């Protein structure tokens, strides 16, 4: 990831509705969510949701698939991993022991996400 890509991703997330959309999609894991379901869950008008999803999509944070008239969205987790890796590159000036709490938190969070995915899939 380069500086411009990181700025675009962070800018896309720097708005409350878009952040909530992205968090909802991350919580869904591998499951694609229809736009209508996201709109109802967040109580956002469909046209507003569409605008926000476009911004997130241009930043590479979400992708979509069309199923007839229904568009389903999912979070691009590889993109967020790249962003986190970019932000933590050379973490703590080359002193990884200073970053241990951050790494532990990220590992715990990833572990919880994996357990949720396994519960949903199984």
Buried (B, 14 or more C-beta within 10 A) or exposed (E): BEEEBBEBBEEBBEEEBBBBBBEBBBEBBEEBBEBEBBBEEBEBEEEEBEEBBEBBBEBBBBBBEEEEEEBBBBBBBEBBEBBEEBEEEEBEEEEEEEBEEBEEEBEEEEEEBEEEBEEEEE
